[in-house]
Amino acid sequence: MQTSQIDIAAFGSEHLEAAVKLSRQAGWPHRLEDWHMALSLSEGVVAIEGDRVVGTVLVTQYKADCATINMVIVDETMRGRGLGRKLMDAALRLAADRPLRLVATTEGMPLYEKLGFCETGRVLQHQGLVREIATPGQTEQAAAADIEAIAALDRLAFGADREELIAYLAKVGDFAVIRRNGRVSGFGAIRTFGRGEVVGPVVAGSLDDAKALIAHFIARRPGRFLRVDTTGDTAISPWLAEQGLAHVGGGIAMMKPQIPRAADVATTFALANQALG
């Protein structure tokens, strides 16, 4: 059946079960709860052939600052028919005039480049059963009163206001912080995801502080399955591998338009995940 006979509809909660099946077909670890979180923070569309969902895309809008395009999946039986372009066109309409970010596969890059996206770096996925390590002395569990400062620090590092994402993570996960002079100077988050838990975002002023924040969670979960998505420019990848988190893949970070990075006040050493940045 040609793509002209496929309907594009708003992504609703009634499509979540079908979305889980599509992500499993693609080899992604997302559970129903992970899809629910992504949809709760996003708008999106699904492609429907008859009564079957054959494609998905989500657009996560961070106020007017930017948006990430994510969860772009086309059923393997429908590939090569222009459906990916149709989903992306719908996503671009939802994003309006916001600057855009996404993480591409090698296969998806040609389409994104045609749509004006530029490569900005590499995303490195690390995961595995973590080793037993000592608890770092400079980290502590975040308090509810820290969430506002955490959101402000994330905004500096990410370049967009992700207040809603931070608030959601505070409900479903845990935060750790580093304080200096009575102020939050770095933070990390952890939540259940996929096969285990994901650590991120992690924002810090130095590589040593980022290691300490990730170690805060590793020390409390010896032998557990953790995942960390980082970027090639952070230089934390070798250390993650030493903790039992092997480099197992990743993607290509892309933007439209390409916006120069501001002077470093804080750096994002681990993403919330590849979908959310």
C-alpha positions as a Markdown table, in Angstrom:
| # | Residue | x | y | z |
|---|---|---|---|---|
| 1 | Met | 0.0 | 0.0 | 0.0 |
| 2 | Gln | 1.4 | 3.4 | -0.9 |
| 3 | Thr | 2.0 | 6.2 | 1.7 |
| 4 | Ser | -0.8 | 8.2 | 0.1 |
| 5 | Gln | -3.2 | 5.7 | 1.7 |
| 6 | Ile | -1.7 | 6.2 | 5.2 |
| 7 | Asp | -3.4 | 8.5 | 7.6 |
| 8 | Ile | -1.5 | 10.9 | 9.9 |
| 9 | Ala | -3.2 | 11.4 | 13.3 |
| 10 | Ala | -2.4 | 13.1 | 16.6 |
| 11 | Phe | -0.4 | 10.8 | 18.9 |
| 12 | Gly | -2.7 | 9.9 | 21.8 |
| 13 | Ser | -2.5 | 7.6 | 24.8 |
| 14 | Glu | -4.5 | 5.0 | 22.9 |
| 15 | His | -1.5 | 4.6 | 20.6 |
| 16 | Leu | 1.1 | 3.8 | 23.3 |
| 17 | Glu | 0.8 | 0.0 | 23.2 |
| 18 | Ala | 1.4 | 0.0 | 19.4 |
| 19 | Ala | 4.3 | 2.4 | 19.9 |
| 20 | Val | 5.9 | 0.0 | 22.3 |
| 21 | Lys | 5.7 | -2.8 | 19.7 |
| 22 | Leu | 7.3 | -0.6 | 17.1 |
| 23 | Ser | 10.2 | 0.3 | 19.4 |
| 24 | Arg | 10.7 | -3.3 | 20.2 |
| 25 | Gln | 10.8 | -4.1 | 16.5 |
| 26 | Ala | 13.5 | -1.4 | 16.2 |
| 27 | Gly | 15.5 | -3.0 | 19.0 |
| 28 | Trp | 14.9 | -0.2 | 21.5 |
| 29 | Pro | 14.5 | -1.0 | 25.2 |
| 30 | His | 11.6 | 1.4 | 25.9 |
| 31 | Arg | 8.8 | 0.2 | 28.2 |
| 32 | Leu | 5.3 | 1.4 | 28.2 |
| 33 | Glu | 6.2 | 3.7 | 31.1 |
| 34 | Asp | 9.1 | 5.2 | 29.1 |
| 35 | Trp | 6.8 | 6.0 | 26.2 |
| 36 | His | 4.2 | 7.5 | 28.6 |
| 37 | Met | 6.9 | 9.9 | 29.9 |
| 38 | Ala | 8.0 | 10.9 | 26.4 |
| 39 | Leu | 4.4 | 11.5 | 25.3 |
| 40 | Ser | 3.5 | 13.4 | 28.6 |
| 41 | Leu | 6.3 | 15.9 | 27.7 |
| 42 | Ser | 5.7 | 16.1 | 24.0 |
| 43 | Glu | 3.3 | 16.4 | 21.1 |
| 44 | Gly | 3.4 | 13.9 | 18.2 |
| 45 | Val | 1.7 | 12.1 | 15.4 |
| 46 | Val | 1.3 | 8.5 | 14.3 |
| 47 | Ala | 1.0 | 7.0 | 10.9 |
| 48 | Ile | -1.9 | 4.6 | 10.6 |
| 49 | Glu | -2.5 | 2.0 | 7.8 |
| 50 | Gly | -6.0 | 0.7 | 8.3 |
| 51 | Asp | -6.1 | 0.1 | 12.0 |
| 52 | Arg | -2.4 | -0.5 | 12.4 |
| 53 | Val | 0.1 | 2.1 | 13.7 |
| 54 | Val | 3.1 | 2.0 | 11.3 |
| 55 | Gly | 5.0 | 5.1 | 12.3 |
| 56 | Thr | 5.6 | 7.5 | 15.2 |
| 57 | Val | 7.3 | 10.8 | 15.9 |
| 58 | Leu | 7.3 | 13.1 | 18.9 |
| 59 | Val | 8.3 | 16.7 | 19.3 |
| 60 | Thr | 9.4 | 17.8 | 22.8 |
| 61 | Gln | 9.1 | 21.5 | 23.1 |
| 62 | Tyr | 11.2 | 23.4 | 25.7 |
| 63 | Lys | 9.2 | 26.6 | 26.0 |
| 64 | Ala | 10.0 | 28.8 | 23.0 |
| 65 | Asp | 13.7 | 28.1 | 23.3 |
| 66 | Cys | 14.0 | 24.9 | 21.2 |
| 67 | Ala | 12.5 | 21.5 | 20.5 |
| 68 | Thr | 13.8 | 17.9 | 20.1 |
| 69 | Ile | 12.4 | 15.6 | 17.5 |
| 70 | Asn | 12.5 | 12.1 | 18.7 |
| 71 | Met | 11.0 | 8.6 | 18.7 |
| 72 | Val | 11.0 | 8.6 | 14.9 |
| 73 | Ile | 10.1 | 5.0 | 14.0 |
| 74 | Val | 8.8 | 3.5 | 10.8 |
| 75 | Asp | 7.6 | -0.1 | 10.7 |
| 76 | Glu | 10.1 | -2.3 | 8.9 |
| 77 | Thr | 7.5 | -3.4 | 6.4 |
| 78 | Met | 6.9 | 0.3 | 5.4 |
| 79 | Arg | 10.4 | 1.5 | 4.9 |
| 80 | Gly | 11.6 | 3.0 | 1.6 |
| 81 | Arg | 8.2 | 4.5 | 0.8 |
| 82 | Gly | 8.6 | 8.1 | 2.0 |
| 83 | Leu | 6.9 | 7.6 | 5.3 |
| 84 | Gly | 9.9 | 8.9 | 7.3 |
| 85 | Arg | 9.7 | 12.2 | 5.3 |
| 86 | Lys | 5.9 | 12.4 | 5.9 |
| 87 | Leu | 6.4 | 12.0 | 9.7 |
| 88 | Met | 9.2 | 14.6 | 9.8 |
| 89 | Asp | 7.1 | 17.1 | 7.8 |
| 90 | Ala | 4.4 | 16.7 | 10.5 |
| 91 | Ala | 7.0 | 17.1 | 13.2 |
| 92 | Leu | 8.4 | 20.3 | 11.7 |
| 93 | Arg | 4.9 | 21.8 | 11.7 |
| 94 | Leu | 4.5 | 21.0 | 15.4 |
| 95 | Ala | 7.8 | 22.5 | 16.2 |
| 96 | Ala | 6.8 | 25.8 | 14.4 |
| 97 | Asp | 9.8 | 28.2 | 14.3 |
| 98 | Arg | 11.7 | 26.7 | 17.3 |
| 99 | Pro | 15.4 | 25.8 | 16.8 |
| 100 | Leu | 15.5 | 22.0 | 16.5 |
| 101 | Arg | 17.7 | 19.2 | 17.9 |
| 102 | Leu | 17.7 | 15.4 | 17.3 |
| 103 | Val | 19.9 | 12.3 | 17.5 |
| 104 | Ala | 20.1 | 10.5 | 14.2 |
| 105 | Thr | 21.1 | 7.1 | 13.1 |
| 106 | Thr | 23.4 | 6.7 | 10.2 |
| 107 | Glu | 20.5 | 5.5 | 8.1 |
| 108 | Gly | 18.4 | 8.6 | 9.0 |
| 109 | Met | 21.1 | 11.2 | 8.4 |
| 110 | Pro | 20.5 | 11.7 | 4.6 |
| 111 | Leu | 16.8 | 12.7 | 5.3 |
| 112 | Tyr | 17.7 | 15.0 | 8.1 |
| 113 | Glu | 20.4 | 16.7 | 6.1 |
| 114 | Lys | 17.9 | 17.3 | 3.2 |
| 115 | Leu | 15.7 | 19.0 | 5.8 |
| 116 | Gly | 18.5 | 21.3 | 6.8 |
| 117 | Phe | 19.9 | 19.6 | 9.9 |
| 118 | Cys | 23.7 | 19.8 | 10.5 |
| 119 | Glu | 25.8 | 17.4 | 12.5 |
| 120 | Thr | 27.1 | 18.8 | 15.8 |
| 121 | Gly | 28.7 | 15.8 | 17.5 |
| 122 | Arg | 28.4 | 12.2 | 18.6 |
| 123 | Val | 26.2 | 10.7 | 21.2 |
| 124 | Leu | 27.8 | 7.7 | 23.0 |
| 125 | Gln | 25.6 | 5.1 | 24.7 |
| 126 | His | 27.1 | 3.3 | 27.7 |
| 127 | Gln | 25.5 | 0.6 | 29.6 |
| 128 | Gly | 26.1 | -2.5 | 31.7 |
| 129 | Leu | 26.3 | -4.0 | 35.2 |
| 130 | Val | 28.2 | -1.5 | 37.3 |
| 131 | Arg | 31.0 | -2.3 | 39.6 |
| 132 | Glu | 31.2 | -1.8 | 43.3 |
| 133 | Ile | 32.8 | 1.6 | 44.1 |
| 134 | Ala | 33.1 | 3.9 | 47.1 |
| 135 | Thr | 30.5 | 6.6 | 47.7 |
| 136 | Pro | 32.0 | 10.0 | 46.8 |
| 137 | Gly | 32.2 | 12.5 | 49.7 |
| 138 | Gln | 31.2 | 15.6 | 47.9 |
| 139 | Thr | 27.7 | 14.6 | 46.7 |
| 140 | Glu | 24.4 | 14.5 | 48.5 |
| 141 | Gln | 20.8 | 13.7 | 47.9 |
| 142 | Ala | 18.9 | 16.7 | 46.6 |
| 143 | Ala | 16.2 | 18.3 | 48.6 |
| 144 | Ala | 12.8 | 19.5 | 47.2 |
| 145 | Ala | 14.0 | 23.0 | 47.6 |
| 146 | Asp | 16.9 | 22.4 | 45.2 |
| 147 | Ile | 14.7 | 21.7 | 42.2 |
| 148 | Glu | 14.5 | 25.4 | 41.2 |
| 149 | Ala | 18.3 | 25.7 | 41.3 |
| 150 | Ile | 18.7 | 22.4 | 39.4 |
| 151 | Ala | 16.4 | 23.7 | 36.6 |
| 152 | Ala | 18.3 | 27.0 | 36.4 |
| 153 | Leu | 21.7 | 25.1 | 36.1 |
| 154 | Asp | 20.2 | 22.8 | 33.4 |
| 155 | Arg | 19.0 | 25.8 | 31.5 |
| 156 | Leu | 22.5 | 27.3 | 31.4 |
| 157 | Ala | 24.1 | 24.0 | 30.2 |
| 158 | Phe | 21.4 | 22.9 | 27.7 |
| 159 | Gly | 20.6 | 26.4 | 26.4 |
| 160 | Ala | 16.8 | 26.0 | 26.9 |
| 161 | Asp | 14.3 | 26.1 | 29.7 |
| 162 | Arg | 13.5 | 22.5 | 30.6 |
| 163 | Glu | 11.6 | 23.2 | 33.8 |
| 164 | Glu | 8.8 | 20.7 | 33.0 |
| 165 | Leu | 11.3 | 17.9 | 32.3 |
| 166 | Ile | 13.2 | 18.6 | 35.6 |
| 167 | Ala | 9.9 | 18.6 | 37.5 |
| 168 | Tyr | 8.8 | 15.3 | 35.9 |
| 169 | Leu | 12.2 | 13.7 | 36.8 |
| 170 | Ala | 11.8 | 14.9 | 40.4 |
| 171 | Lys | 8.5 | 12.9 | 40.5 |
| 172 | Val | 9.7 | 9.7 | 39.0 |
| 173 | Gly | 13.4 | 9.6 | 39.9 |
| 174 | Asp | 16.1 | 11.0 | 42.3 |
| 175 | Phe | 18.5 | 13.8 | 42.1 |
| 176 | Ala | 22.0 | 14.2 | 43.6 |
| 177 | Val | 23.8 | 17.5 | 43.9 |
| 178 | Ile | 27.2 | 19.0 | 44.7 |
| 179 | Arg | 27.1 | 22.3 | 46.7 |
| 180 | Arg | 29.8 | 24.9 | 46.9 |
| 181 | Asn | 29.5 | 28.0 | 49.0 |
| 182 | Gly | 25.9 | 27.0 | 49.9 |
| 183 | Arg | 24.8 | 26.8 | 46.2 |
| 184 | Val | 24.1 | 23.9 | 43.8 |
| 185 | Ser | 27.1 | 23.8 | 41.4 |
| 186 | Gly | 26.3 | 20.4 | 39.8 |
| 187 | Phe | 23.5 | 17.8 | 39.7 |
| 188 | Gly | 22.7 | 14.4 | 38.4 |
| 189 | Ala | 19.4 | 12.5 | 38.0 |
| 190 | Ile | 18.5 | 8.8 | 37.9 |
| 191 | Arg | 15.2 | 7.1 | 36.9 |
| 192 | Thr | 14.0 | 3.7 | 35.9 |
| 193 | Phe | 14.3 | 3.2 | 32.1 |
| 194 | Gly | 14.4 | 0.3 | 29.7 |
| 195 | Arg | 16.4 | -2.7 | 31.1 |
| 196 | Gly | 17.3 | -1.0 | 34.3 |
| 197 | Glu | 17.9 | 2.7 | 35.2 |
| 198 | Val | 19.4 | 5.6 | 33.2 |
| 199 | Val | 21.6 | 8.3 | 34.8 |
| 200 | Gly | 21.0 | 11.8 | 33.3 |
| 201 | Pro | 21.0 | 14.6 | 32.9 |
| 202 | Val | 24.2 | 15.2 | 34.7 |
| 203 | Val | 25.4 | 18.8 | 34.7 |
| 204 | Ala | 28.6 | 20.0 | 36.3 |
| 205 | Gly | 31.4 | 22.5 | 36.1 |
| 206 | Ser | 34.2 | 20.0 | 35.7 |
| 207 | Leu | 34.8 | 16.4 | 34.6 |
| 208 | Asp | 35.7 | 15.4 | 38.2 |
| 209 | Asp | 32.4 | 16.7 | 39.5 |
| 210 | Ala | 30.5 | 14.9 | 36.7 |
| 211 | Lys | 32.3 | 11.6 | 37.7 |
| 212 | Ala | 31.4 | 12.2 | 41.3 |
| 213 | Leu | 27.7 | 12.7 | 40.5 |
| 214 | Ile | 27.5 | 9.5 | 38.4 |
| 215 | Ala | 29.5 | 7.6 | 41.1 |
| 216 | His | 26.9 | 8.7 | 43.6 |
| 217 | Phe | 24.4 | 6.5 | 41.9 |
| 218 | Ile | 26.7 | 3.7 | 41.0 |
| 219 | Ala | 27.9 | 3.3 | 44.6 |
| 220 | Arg | 24.3 | 2.7 | 45.7 |
| 221 | Arg | 23.6 | 0.1 | 43.0 |
| 222 | Pro | 26.5 | -2.4 | 42.8 |
| 223 | Gly | 25.8 | -5.0 | 40.2 |
| 224 | Arg | 22.8 | -3.2 | 38.8 |
| 225 | Phe | 22.1 | -2.4 | 35.1 |
| 226 | Leu | 22.7 | 1.3 | 34.4 |
| 227 | Arg | 22.7 | 3.3 | 31.2 |
| 228 | Val | 24.4 | 6.7 | 30.5 |
| 229 | Asp | 24.2 | 8.6 | 27.3 |
| 230 | Thr | 27.0 | 11.1 | 26.9 |
| 231 | Thr | 28.6 | 13.1 | 24.1 |
| 232 | Gly | 32.0 | 12.6 | 22.6 |
| 233 | Asp | 33.3 | 16.0 | 23.6 |
| 234 | Thr | 32.9 | 15.5 | 27.4 |
| 235 | Ala | 35.8 | 13.0 | 27.7 |
| 236 | Ile | 33.9 | 11.0 | 30.3 |
| 237 | Ser | 33.5 | 7.9 | 28.0 |
| 238 | Pro | 36.7 | 6.1 | 29.1 |
| 239 | Trp | 35.8 | 6.5 | 32.8 |
| 240 | Leu | 32.3 | 5.1 | 32.2 |
| 241 | Ala | 33.8 | 2.0 | 30.6 |
| 242 | Glu | 36.0 | 1.5 | 33.6 |
| 243 | Gln | 32.9 | 1.4 | 35.8 |
| 244 | Gly | 31.4 | -1.5 | 33.8 |
| 245 | Leu | 29.4 | 0.7 | 31.4 |
| 246 | Ala | 30.5 | -0.4 | 28.0 |
| 247 | His | 30.2 | 1.8 | 24.9 |
| 248 | Val | 27.5 | -0.1 | 22.9 |
| 249 | Gly | 26.5 | 2.4 | 20.3 |
| 250 | Gly | 25.0 | 5.9 | 20.0 |
| 251 | Gly | 24.0 | 8.3 | 17.3 |
| 252 | Ile | 24.8 | 11.6 | 15.6 |
| 253 | Ala | 23.7 | 14.8 | 17.3 |
| 254 | Met | 22.1 | 17.3 | 14.8 |
| 255 | Met | 20.7 | 20.8 | 15.0 |
| 256 | Lys | 18.6 | 23.1 | 12.7 |
| 257 | Pro | 19.9 | 25.8 | 12.6 |
| 258 | Gln | 23.4 | 25.1 | 14.0 |
| 259 | Ile | 23.7 | 27.4 | 17.0 |
| 260 | Pro | 27.2 | 28.1 | 18.4 |
| 261 | Arg | 27.7 | 26.9 | 22.0 |
| 262 | Ala | 27.8 | 29.7 | 24.6 |
| 263 | Ala | 30.8 | 30.1 | 26.8 |
| 264 | Asp | 30.9 | 27.2 | 29.3 |
| 265 | Val | 29.3 | 28.0 | 32.6 |
| 266 | Ala | 28.2 | 24.4 | 33.1 |
| 267 | Thr | 28.4 | 21.3 | 30.9 |
| 268 | Thr | 25.9 | 18.5 | 30.2 |
| 269 | Phe | 28.0 | 15.4 | 30.8 |
| 270 | Ala | 25.0 | 13.0 | 30.5 |
| 271 | Leu | 21.8 | 13.4 | 28.6 |
| 272 | Ala | 18.3 | 12.7 | 30.1 |
| 273 | Asn | 18.3 | 10.3 | 27.2 |
| 274 | Gln | 18.8 | 10.5 | 23.4 |
| 275 | Ala | 15.2 | 11.5 | 22.9 |
| 276 | Leu | 15.0 | 14.3 | 25.4 |
| 277 | Gly | 18.5 | 15.7 | 25.1 |
